[in-house]
Amino acid sequence: MGYSYQTASITQVKADVVVVCIHQNEALYNREMKALAAHFGAPVATLLSSGDFKAKEGETALLYLDAGAKARRLMLAGLGKKPTDTNTALERYRRAAGTAAMRARSIKASTVALALPSTEDNAADVALALTEGSGLGLYQFDKHKSKSEDDSHRVGQLTIFSDDRKLQRIGTEAVHKGEILIAATTLARDLANAPGNEIYPETLAQAAVEAGKRSGFSVKVMTERQIARLGMGGIIGVAKGSAHPPRFIILEYGRKSKNPIVLIGKGVTFDTGGISLKPSANMSEMKMDMSGAAAVIGAFQAVARLALPVHIIGLIPAVENMPSGTSTRPGDILRHYNGKTSEVDNTDAEGRLILADALAYAERYHPAAVIDLATLTGACVVALGHFATGMMSNDDALMEKLKASGERTYERVWPLPLFDEYENLIKSDVADVKNTGGRWAGAITAAWFLKKFIGDYPWVHLDIAGTAILEEHGAYTQKGASGVCVRLLADFLAHWKR
């Protein structure tokens, strides 16, 4: 799909559908609708007098214009009442643009143009939000479907436009940035949505290599033998039950520095639970248990294409967790990269076992910060639902920076405590630590397990179990993999200061 910015008046834009976002506030609504009526006459005037369109959030109205108009249709997209804070206001634009773009596709529009309002002071941010919302809203994972004529339609061109010539440069830059972020998020979504017989440790590693070649970052892939020689017993232990050998993927971007930022992504390409087998219902979702790894690869693509002035390392332990005669058993003891041992109380708590090795390995880089991302616990979904990522850390300042990026991108994060008392729940009688902590505070005890393996560096753990795997469609998300944290990490790294 093509993206562009254009300086043009609303009556001169050529598109199958022109989209205008409208606020619900009475004064704003009346002003914006009357301005449209002045341009397009009877279709808008009739809608205004009828009161059928109230500009509620998520509401749209489609108007067919007179034959003389450059655009065939005008779509109004409701923003709801204008929020007082900027971040929520921008999210309303993302959602309105996503909703409008999906409706435009449903009527087989090939070209869609979205108006950049002249009333907003932060035009660059609004242009980015409109681009992100419309582009992400049109995402579909249908590469394996036999398409019929009815379901094969694609929107081929998205244009953001304004009649203010002063906005040409910042509008063009915003759309370009949005296109990069959409492509990176799409990569993460595609990797996580792909079935387990397509993405497994070897092919995930190959996908990272290909992304690096396209975008300008380096990738090194360690084999099972190399992983074993390093003493990464968590990765080897989880992978033992699968016919697919593990991989340890190392990504690097930027001019080398003494203290890079390290991003770690959980790469369980399919999780059956191992010997502690999961129930069969919804097990197919576990192809997305590598969403953390997908987000890291997507973030590297975004950062490289944006040419951000940062030095980052990515670590992805990639395994498949399967039951077999060679699988790790409950009660087994594994020795990790840093020499610490863990008792495997439950083989379905496998993500923390492979992340332990990666977190310990990260110490060799003397990192300025380490952020790990993992679909780690169902307990985090119970605590926060699908609207916020759980965040746990040993560094308040680092958490605040991620929280600010989460607010700006609306990929929101929320802190959970790591009080010392929780550590007692993962004590083992036979090893340094046990990989489960019982029924209570499951997201926190999982993070405490990870904390046992970090080095002397600022660290944040992001439990994306609820935000990475979605149960239903949103305004610019779809059921399945969301690609969460690609935009958040890109924003965090764009604002990074030591």
C-alpha positions as CSV (number, residue, x, y, z in Angstrom):
1,M,0.0,0.0,0.0
2,G,1.2,3.5,-0.8
3,Y,1.3,6.4,1.6
4,S,1.5,10.1,0.8
5,Y,1.0,13.6,2.0
6,Q,-0.7,16.2,-0.2
7,T,-1.3,19.9,0.0
8,A,-4.8,20.4,-1.4
9,S,-8.2,21.7,-0.4
10,I,-10.9,19.3,0.5
11,T,-12.8,19.9,-2.7
12,Q,-9.7,19.3,-4.9
13,V,-8.6,15.9,-3.4
14,K,-9.2,13.0,-5.7
15,A,-10.1,9.8,-3.9
16,D,-12.7,7.2,-3.7
17,V,-13.4,8.3,-0.1
18,V,-12.4,11.5,1.7
19,V,-12.5,11.1,5.5
20,V,-13.0,14.0,7.9
21,C,-12.8,13.4,11.6
22,I,-15.5,15.3,13.6
23,H,-15.7,16.2,17.3
24,Q,-18.8,15.6,19.3
25,N,-18.6,18.8,21.3
26,E,-21.6,20.9,20.2
27,A,-19.6,24.1,19.3
28,L,-16.9,22.1,17.4
29,Y,-19.5,19.8,15.8
30,N,-21.6,22.7,14.5
31,R,-18.5,24.6,13.2
32,E,-17.0,21.6,11.4
33,M,-20.3,20.4,9.9
34,K,-21.2,23.9,8.6
35,A,-17.8,24.2,7.0
36,L,-18.3,20.9,5.2
37,A,-21.8,22.0,4.2
38,A,-20.4,25.1,2.6
39,H,-18.1,22.9,0.5
40,F,-20.4,20.1,-0.4
41,G,-23.9,21.5,-0.1
42,A,-27.0,19.4,0.2
43,P,-25.6,16.0,1.3
44,V,-23.9,17.5,4.4
45,A,-26.7,20.0,5.1
46,T,-29.3,17.2,5.0
47,L,-27.2,15.1,7.4
48,L,-26.7,18.0,9.7
49,S,-30.4,18.9,9.9
50,S,-31.4,15.2,10.4
51,G,-29.2,14.8,13.5
52,D,-28.5,11.2,12.4
53,F,-24.7,11.6,12.9
54,K,-23.6,12.7,16.3
55,A,-19.8,12.2,16.0
56,K,-19.7,9.7,18.8
57,E,-16.4,7.8,19.1
58,G,-16.5,4.9,16.6
59,E,-19.4,6.3,14.6
60,T,-19.2,6.9,10.9
61,A,-21.5,8.4,8.2
62,L,-21.0,7.9,4.5
63,L,-22.2,10.6,2.0
64,Y,-22.3,10.3,-1.8
65,L,-21.3,13.6,-3.4
66,D,-22.5,15.3,-6.5
67,A,-21.1,14.3,-9.8
68,G,-19.0,17.5,-10.0
69,A,-17.0,16.7,-6.9
70,K,-13.4,15.4,-7.2
71,A,-14.1,12.7,-4.5
72,R,-16.8,10.2,-5.0
73,R,-17.7,9.9,-1.3
74,L,-17.3,11.8,1.9
75,M,-17.0,9.8,5.2
76,L,-17.4,11.5,8.5
77,A,-15.7,9.7,11.5
78,G,-16.6,10.5,15.0
79,L,-14.0,11.5,17.6
80,G,-16.3,11.7,20.6
81,K,-15.9,14.6,23.0
82,K,-12.5,16.3,22.7
83,P,-10.3,15.1,25.6
84,T,-8.3,17.5,27.7
85,D,-5.0,15.5,27.4
86,T,-3.1,15.4,24.2
87,N,-2.2,11.6,24.2
88,T,-5.9,10.6,24.5
89,A,-6.8,13.1,21.8
90,L,-4.2,11.6,19.4
91,E,-5.5,8.1,20.2
92,R,-9.0,9.2,19.2
93,Y,-7.6,10.2,15.8
94,R,-5.9,6.8,15.5
95,R,-9.1,5.0,16.3
96,A,-11.3,7.2,14.0
97,A,-8.8,6.7,11.1
98,G,-8.7,3.0,11.6
99,T,-12.5,2.7,11.8
100,A,-12.9,4.8,8.7
101,A,-10.2,3.0,6.7
102,M,-11.9,-0.4,7.4
103,R,-15.3,0.9,6.4
104,A,-13.7,2.3,3.2
105,R,-12.3,-1.1,2.4
106,S,-15.7,-2.7,3.0
107,I,-17.2,-0.5,0.2
108,K,-14.2,-1.5,-2.1
109,A,-12.6,2.0,-2.1
110,S,-9.1,1.8,-3.6
111,T,-7.9,5.3,-2.6
112,V,-8.6,7.0,0.7
113,A,-7.7,10.5,1.7
114,L,-7.8,11.7,5.3
115,A,-8.1,15.4,6.2
116,L,-5.5,16.8,8.6
117,P,-7.5,19.4,10.6
118,S,-6.2,22.9,10.5
119,T,-7.5,23.6,14.0
120,E,-5.0,21.3,15.8
121,D,-1.7,22.9,17.0
122,N,0.2,19.6,16.9
123,A,-0.3,18.9,13.3
124,A,2.7,16.6,12.9
125,D,1.4,14.3,15.8
126,V,-2.1,14.3,14.3
127,A,-0.8,13.4,10.8
128,L,1.2,10.5,12.4
129,A,-1.8,9.3,14.3
130,L,-4.0,9.4,11.2
131,T,-1.4,7.5,9.2
132,E,-0.9,4.9,12.0
133,G,-4.6,4.4,12.6
134,S,-5.6,3.9,9.0
135,G,-2.6,1.8,8.0
136,L,-2.8,-0.5,11.0
137,G,-6.5,-0.7,10.8
138,L,-6.3,-2.2,7.2
139,Y,-4.0,-5.0,8.3
140,Q,-5.1,-8.5,7.5
141,F,-3.4,-11.8,7.9
142,D,-4.8,-13.8,5.0
143,K,-1.8,-15.0,3.1
144,H,-2.9,-18.6,3.5
145,K,-6.5,-18.0,2.3
146,S,-7.7,-18.9,-1.1
147,K,-9.1,-15.5,-2.1
148,S,-12.4,-15.0,-3.9
149,E,-13.3,-11.9,-5.8
150,D,-15.3,-10.6,-2.9
151,D,-12.6,-10.8,-0.2
152,S,-9.5,-9.9,-2.2
153,H,-10.0,-6.1,-2.2
154,R,-7.2,-3.9,-1.0
155,V,-6.9,-0.2,-0.4
156,G,-4.0,0.8,-2.6
157,Q,-3.3,4.3,-1.5
158,L,-3.7,6.3,1.7
159,T,-3.2,10.1,1.6
160,I,-3.1,12.7,4.4
161,F,-4.0,16.1,3.1
162,S,-4.3,19.7,4.2
163,D,-4.9,23.0,2.4
164,D,-2.2,24.7,4.6
165,R,1.0,24.9,2.5
166,K,3.1,25.5,5.7
167,L,2.3,21.9,6.8
168,Q,3.8,20.2,3.6
169,R,7.2,19.4,5.2
170,I,6.0,18.2,8.6
171,G,3.1,16.4,7.1
172,T,5.4,14.5,4.6
173,E,7.8,13.6,7.4
174,A,5.0,12.4,9.7
175,V,3.5,10.2,7.0
176,H,6.9,8.7,6.2
177,K,7.5,8.0,9.9
178,G,4.0,6.4,10.1
179,E,4.7,4.2,7.1
180,I,7.9,2.9,8.8
181,L,6.1,2.2,12.1
182,I,3.2,0.5,10.3
183,A,5.6,-1.8,8.3
184,A,7.5,-2.7,11.5
185,T,4.3,-3.4,13.4
186,T,3.0,-5.4,10.5
187,L,6.2,-7.5,10.5
188,A,5.7,-8.3,14.2
189,R,2.0,-9.2,13.6
190,D,2.9,-11.4,10.6
191,L,5.5,-13.3,12.5
192,A,3.3,-13.9,15.5
193,N,0.2,-14.8,13.5
194,A,2.1,-17.3,11.4
195,P,1.3,-20.9,12.2
196,G,3.7,-23.1,14.1
197,N,4.5,-25.2,11.0
198,E,5.8,-22.0,9.3
199,I,7.5,-20.2,12.2
200,Y,9.7,-22.3,14.4
201,P,13.2,-21.5,15.9
202,E,15.1,-21.9,12.6
203,T,12.7,-19.9,10.5
204,L,12.3,-17.2,13.1
205,A,16.0,-16.8,13.0
206,Q,15.9,-16.6,9.2
207,A,13.2,-14.0,9.4
208,A,15.4,-11.9,11.7
209,V,18.3,-12.3,9.2
210,E,16.1,-11.2,6.3
211,A,14.8,-8.2,8.2
212,G,18.3,-7.2,9.1
213,K,19.4,-7.3,5.4
214,R,16.4,-5.2,4.4
215,S,16.6,-2.6,7.1
216,G,20.3,-2.3,8.0
217,F,21.0,-4.2,11.3
218,S,23.2,-7.2,11.9
219,V,22.0,-10.6,13.0
220,K,24.0,-13.5,14.4
221,V,22.4,-16.9,15.0
222,M,23.7,-19.4,17.5
223,T,23.0,-23.1,17.0
224,E,22.0,-25.7,19.6
225,R,25.6,-26.8,20.0
226,Q,26.8,-23.2,20.6
227,I,24.0,-22.6,23.0
228,A,24.9,-25.8,25.0
229,R,28.6,-24.8,25.1
230,L,27.6,-21.5,26.6
231,G,25.8,-23.3,29.4
232,M,22.4,-22.0,28.6
233,G,20.5,-24.8,30.3
234,G,17.2,-23.1,30.3
235,I,17.1,-22.8,26.5
236,I,18.4,-26.4,26.0
237,G,16.0,-27.7,28.7
238,V,12.9,-26.3,27.2
239,A,13.8,-27.3,23.6
240,K,14.6,-30.9,24.5
241,G,11.1,-32.2,23.7
242,S,10.9,-30.7,20.2
243,A,12.2,-32.0,16.8
244,H,13.1,-28.3,16.1
245,P,16.4,-27.4,17.7
246,P,16.7,-24.0,19.5
247,R,18.4,-20.9,18.3
248,F,19.8,-17.9,20.1
249,I,19.4,-14.8,17.9
250,I,21.6,-11.7,18.5
251,L,20.6,-8.5,16.7
252,E,22.7,-5.3,16.7
253,Y,22.1,-1.8,15.4
254,G,23.9,1.5,15.7
255,R,27.4,2.8,16.3
256,K,29.1,0.7,19.0
257,S,29.1,2.2,22.5
258,K,30.3,1.0,25.9
259,N,26.8,0.8,27.3
260,P,24.1,-0.2,24.7
261,I,20.4,-0.8,25.4
262,V,19.5,-4.5,25.3
263,L,16.1,-5.7,24.2
264,I,15.2,-9.3,25.0
265,G,12.2,-11.0,23.4
266,K,10.7,-14.3,24.5
267,G,10.8,-16.6,21.4
268,V,8.6,-19.6,22.2
269,T,7.4,-20.3,18.7
270,F,4.8,-22.8,19.9
271,D,3.9,-23.6,23.5
272,T,2.1,-26.8,24.3
273,G,3.1,-26.6,27.9
274,G,5.4,-29.5,27.5
275,I,4.9,-32.4,29.9
276,S,2.6,-30.1,31.9
277,L,0.3,-30.1,28.9
278,K,-2.1,-27.2,28.3
279,P,-5.8,-27.8,27.7
280,S,-6.6,-28.2,24.0
281,A,-9.1,-25.4,23.9
282,N,-7.4,-22.3,22.4
283,M,-4.0,-23.9,22.3
284,S,-3.7,-22.7,18.7
285,E,-3.1,-19.2,20.2
286,M,0.2,-20.4,21.4
287,K,1.7,-19.8,18.0
288,M,1.8,-16.2,19.3
289,D,3.9,-17.1,22.3
290,M,6.8,-15.6,20.5
291,S,5.2,-12.1,20.3
292,G,8.0,-10.7,22.5
293,A,10.6,-11.9,19.9
294,A,8.4,-10.5,17.1
295,A,8.2,-7.1,18.8
296,V,12.0,-7.0,19.2
297,I,12.6,-7.8,15.5
298,G,9.9,-5.2,14.5
299,A,11.5,-2.6,16.8
300,F,14.9,-3.1,15.2
301,Q,13.4,-2.7,11.8
302,A,11.7,0.6,12.8
303,V,14.8,2.0,14.6
304,A,17.1,1.2,11.7
305,R,14.8,2.7,9.1
306,L,14.2,5.8,11.3
307,A,18.0,6.0,11.6
308,L,17.8,6.7,15.3
309,P,21.2,7.6,17.0
310,V,21.2,4.7,19.4
311,H,23.2,1.5,20.0
312,I,20.9,-1.4,20.7
313,I,21.4,-5.2,21.1
314,G,18.6,-7.7,20.7
315,L,18.6,-11.1,22.3
316,I,16.0,-13.7,21.3
317,P,16.1,-17.2,22.8
318,A,14.0,-19.2,20.3
319,V,12.5,-22.6,21.2
320,E,9.5,-24.8,20.7
321,N,8.0,-26.3,23.9
322,M,6.7,-29.8,23.1
323,P,5.9,-33.0,25.0
324,S,7.9,-36.1,24.1
325,G,10.1,-38.8,25.5
326,T,13.0,-36.4,25.7
327,S,11.1,-33.5,27.3
328,T,12.2,-31.8,30.5
329,R,10.1,-33.1,33.3
330,P,8.6,-31.5,36.4
331,G,11.2,-31.9,39.1
332,D,14.2,-31.6,36.8
333,I,16.9,-29.1,37.7
334,L,18.5,-26.8,35.0
335,R,21.7,-24.9,35.2
336,H,21.7,-21.5,33.6
337,Y,24.3,-19.3,31.8
338,N,25.3,-17.6,35.1
339,G,25.6,-20.8,37.0
340,K,22.4,-20.5,39.0
341,T,20.1,-23.5,39.1
342,S,16.3,-23.6,38.7
343,E,13.9,-26.4,39.7
344,V,11.3,-27.0,37.0
345,D,8.1,-27.2,39.0
346,N,5.9,-26.8,35.9
347,T,7.1,-27.2,32.3
348,D,4.4,-24.7,31.2
349,A,6.3,-22.0,32.9
350,E,9.0,-22.2,30.2
351,G,9.3,-18.6,29.1
352,R,11.1,-17.6,32.2
353,L,13.5,-20.5,31.9
354,I,14.8,-19.3,28.5
355,L,14.7,-15.6,29.4
356,A,16.9,-16.3,32.4
357,D,19.7,-17.3,30.1
358,A,19.2,-14.3,27.9
359,L,19.1,-11.9,30.9
360,A,22.3,-13.4,32.3
361,Y,24.0,-13.2,28.9
362,A,23.0,-9.5,28.7
363,E,25.5,-8.6,31.4
364,R,28.4,-9.1,29.1
365,Y,27.4,-5.9,27.2
366,H,27.5,-3.7,30.4
367,P,24.1,-2.3,29.3
368,A,22.7,1.1,30.1
369,A,19.3,-0.6,30.3
370,V,17.7,-4.0,29.6
371,I,14.1,-4.4,28.6
372,D,12.6,-7.9,28.2
373,L,9.2,-8.5,26.5
374,A,7.3,-11.7,27.0
375,T,3.8,-13.2,26.8
376,L,4.7,-14.6,30.2
377,T,1.7,-15.2,32.4
378,G,-2.1,-15.6,32.2
379,A,-2.1,-13.9,35.6
380,C,-1.1,-10.6,34.0
381,V,-4.2,-10.9,31.7
382,V,-6.4,-11.5,34.8
383,A,-4.8,-8.5,36.5
384,L,-4.8,-5.9,33.6
385,G,-7.0,-7.4,30.9
386,H,-6.1,-6.6,27.3
387,F,-5.6,-2.9,27.8
388,A,-2.3,-2.5,29.6
389,T,1.0,-4.3,29.7
390,G,2.3,-5.3,33.1
391,M,5.6,-3.6,34.0
392,M,8.0,-4.7,36.8
393,S,11.5,-3.3,37.3
394,N,14.4,-2.5,39.6
395,D,14.7,1.1,38.3
396,D,11.9,3.7,38.8
397,A,13.4,6.2,36.3
398,L,13.5,3.6,33.5
399,M,9.9,2.7,34.3
400,E,8.9,6.3,34.0
401,K,10.5,6.7,30.6
402,L,8.7,3.6,29.3
403,K,5.4,4.8,30.9
404,A,5.7,8.1,29.0
405,S,6.3,6.3,25.7
406,G,3.4,4.1,26.5
407,E,1.1,7.1,26.9
408,R,2.4,8.8,23.7
409,T,1.8,5.7,21.6
410,Y,-1.2,4.5,23.6
411,E,0.6,1.1,24.1
412,R,0.2,1.7,27.8
413,V,2.1,0.0,30.6
414,W,1.3,-0.3,34.2
415,P,3.7,-1.0,37.2
416,L,3.2,-4.0,39.5
417,P,5.3,-4.4,42.7
418,L,8.3,-6.5,43.2
419,F,8.3,-6.5,47.0
420,D,10.8,-8.7,48.7
421,E,8.0,-10.8,50.3
422,Y,7.1,-12.2,46.9
423,E,10.6,-13.8,46.6
424,N,9.7,-16.3,49.2
425,L,7.1,-17.9,46.9
426,I,9.7,-19.1,44.5
427,K,12.1,-20.6,47.0
428,S,13.2,-24.2,46.1
429,D,14.3,-26.9,48.5
430,V,16.7,-28.4,45.9
431,A,17.8,-25.5,43.7
432,D,18.6,-21.8,43.7
433,V,15.1,-21.0,42.6
434,K,11.8,-22.6,41.6
435,N,10.1,-21.7,38.3
436,T,6.6,-21.3,39.7
437,G,5.3,-19.5,42.8
438,G,1.8,-21.0,43.3
439,R,-1.6,-19.6,42.6
440,W,-1.2,-16.0,43.9
441,A,0.6,-13.1,42.2
442,G,1.6,-15.2,39.2
443,A,2.8,-12.2,37.1
444,I,4.9,-10.9,40.0
445,T,6.5,-14.2,41.0
446,A,7.4,-14.8,37.3
447,A,9.2,-11.4,37.3
448,W,10.9,-12.3,40.5
449,F,12.2,-15.4,38.9
450,L,13.7,-13.3,36.1
451,K,15.1,-10.8,38.6
452,K,17.3,-13.7,40.0
453,F,19.1,-13.8,36.7
454,I,19.7,-10.1,35.9
455,G,23.1,-8.5,36.3
456,D,24.1,-5.1,37.7
457,Y,22.0,-3.1,35.3
458,P,18.7,-1.2,35.1
459,W,16.0,-3.6,34.0
460,V,12.4,-3.6,33.1
461,H,10.2,-6.7,32.4
462,L,7.1,-6.2,30.2
463,D,4.5,-8.9,30.5
464,I,2.6,-8.5,27.2
465,A,0.4,-11.6,27.6
466,G,-2.8,-9.5,27.5
467,T,-1.8,-6.9,25.0
468,A,0.0,-9.0,22.4
469,I,-2.8,-11.6,21.9
470,L,-6.2,-10.1,21.3
471,E,-9.6,-11.9,21.5
472,E,-11.5,-9.4,19.3
473,H,-11.1,-6.6,16.7
474,G,-10.4,-3.0,17.8
475,A,-10.4,0.2,15.9
476,Y,-7.0,-0.4,14.4
477,T,-6.2,-3.9,15.8
478,Q,-7.5,-7.3,14.8
479,K,-8.1,-10.5,16.6
480,G,-4.8,-12.3,17.0
481,A,-1.4,-10.7,17.2
482,S,-1.3,-7.0,17.9
483,G,2.4,-6.2,17.3
484,V,2.3,-4.4,20.6
485,C,5.5,-2.6,21.8
486,V,7.0,-2.0,18.4
487,R,5.8,1.6,18.4
488,L,6.4,1.9,22.2
489,L,10.1,0.8,21.9
490,A,10.7,3.0,18.8
491,D,9.3,6.0,20.8
492,F,11.3,5.1,23.9
493,L,14.6,4.9,21.9
494,A,13.8,8.1,20.0
495,H,13.6,9.9,23.4
496,W,16.4,8.0,25.0
497,K,18.9,10.1,27.1
498,R,21.3,8.6,29.6
